[in-house]
Each structure stands twice: as structure tokens, then as C-alpha cells.
Amino acid sequence: MLRKPIPKKIREQVYKKYNGHCAYCGCEIDYKDMQVDHVISVYGKDGSNDLDNLMPTCRMCNFYKSTYSLDDFRKNLETLHERLQKTFIYRLALKYGLVVEIKKEVIFYFEDYKKI
């Protein structure tokens, strides 16, 4: 199934939802660099192109979230340190105190945005 591109008018509305920030990590993004994420994926999960289902994202967050649900995306982020520990270079950096692990609950930018 070929997906239709999101019209410029809708893309502009998506960009403005969080004032030029990625809805997930909160980094500032230029309009030209923004990617549009479907909260509920259109691939195999029947997500729509309705504005409520679209989020402005940076490239990294959109790539890593992929077709995951928000809950699965959050769980994957919260366990990144466990996967990193499998690599020698990370364990070495940890051993020398060059990195510090902080285990915490992930709160997406859009979840706190209204409070700002």
C-alpha cells in the first residue's frame, strides 16, 4: 500500500503543536528537519493521518520509535542502558566513570508540554 504524503498545511499544524520541538525528546527542530510520526502506526495498526495521531519528531526519535506504541517506545528507552551494557566499550567507559547511568521513568515532552 502506497502512503499518501502529508499535505504541507497539515505538516505546518503538526510542527506548531509543540512550538517547534520534538514531541518525544523535546529538542528544538527546524521545520525542514521535522519528521512526522504516527502515534498509532499506519502499518499494521490502522493509524490515521488525523492531526491527533501526528507528532512532530526529530529524526532520531522517529527512527527509534518506528512502529512501536508509545508504551513500547517508552519501555525500550528505559532499558537502553541494559542493551548498552552488552558492549565492551560502554562497560569500559562505565568502569572509568566516563558515563553515569541514570535509571528513571521516561516522560515525553508532549506529556509535560501543557504544564510549561
C-alpha positions in Angstrom: 0.0 0.0 0.0 1.4 3.4 -1.0 1.1 6.0 1.6 0.0 9.5 0.6 2.3 12.3 1.6 1.0 14.5 4.4 -0.1 17.9 2.9 2.0 21.0 3.8 -0.9 22.6 5.6 -1.2 19.6 8.0 2.6 19.4 8.4 2.7 23.0 9.4 0.0 22.3 12.0 1.9 19.3 13.3 5.1 21.5 13.6 3.2 24.1 15.7 1.7 21.5 18.1 4.8 21.8 20.4 6.2 25.1 19.2 9.0 23.6 17.0 10.0 20.9 19.5 10.2 17.1 19.1 7.1 15.7 20.9 9.2 13.0 22.4 12.7 14.3 23.5 11.8 18.0 23.4 14.8 19.1 21.3 14.2 22.1 19.0 13.8 21.2 15.4 13.7 23.3 12.3 10.6 22.8 10.2 12.7 21.5 7.3 14.2 18.8 9.6 10.9 17.8 11.2 9.7 14.3 10.7 6.0 13.4 11.3 5.4 10.4 13.5 2.1 8.5 13.6 1.4 7.8 17.3 -0.6 4.8 16.2 1.3 3.4 13.2 -0.4 3.2 9.8 1.5 0.0 9.2 -0.5 -2.9 10.6 -2.1 -0.9 13.3 -4.7 1.1 11.3 -3.4 4.5 12.4 -4.8 7.5 10.6 -3.4 10.8 9.2 -5.7 12.8 11.6 -3.9 15.6 13.4 -4.5 14.0 16.7 -2.4 10.9 15.6 0.5 13.0 14.2 3.5 14.2 16.2 6.5 16.4 15.3 9.7 14.5 15.8 13.4 14.7 15.3 15.0 12.1 13.1 16.4 10.0 16.0 13.2 9.7 17.9 11.2 8.9 14.8 13.7 6.3 13.7 13.9 4.6 17.1 10.1 4.7 17.8 9.4 3.2 14.4 6.0 1.5 14.6 6.1 0.9 18.4 3.2 2.1 20.6 4.0 4.9 23.0 4.2 2.3 25.8 6.6 0.1 23.9 8.7 3.1 22.8 9.0 4.2 26.5 9.9 0.7 27.7 12.6 0.5 25.0 14.1 3.8 26.0 14.0 3.0 29.7 16.0 -0.2 29.1 18.6 1.3 26.7 21.3 1.1 29.4 20.8 -2.7 29.6 21.5 -3.1 25.9 24.4 -0.7 26.1 26.0 -2.8 28.9 26.5 -5.6 26.4 29.1 -3.7 24.5 32.7 -3.7 25.8 33.4 0.0 25.1 30.4 1.0 27.2 31.3 -1.2 30.1 34.9 0.2 29.9 33.6 3.8 29.9 31.3 2.9 32.9 34.2 1.4 34.8 36.3 4.6 34.4 33.4 6.8 35.4 33.2 8.4 32.0 29.5 7.7 31.8 26.9 7.6 34.5 23.7 5.6 34.3 20.6 7.3 35.5 17.6 4.9 35.6 14.4 6.9 35.5 10.9 6.9 34.1 10.8 8.4 30.6 8.4 11.3 30.4 7.8 12.5 26.8 8.0 16.2 26.1 4.4 16.3 25.0 3.2 14.9 28.3 4.7 17.8 30.2 4.2 20.5 27.5 0.9 21.9 28.7 2.5 22.4 32.2 5.2 24.7 30.8 
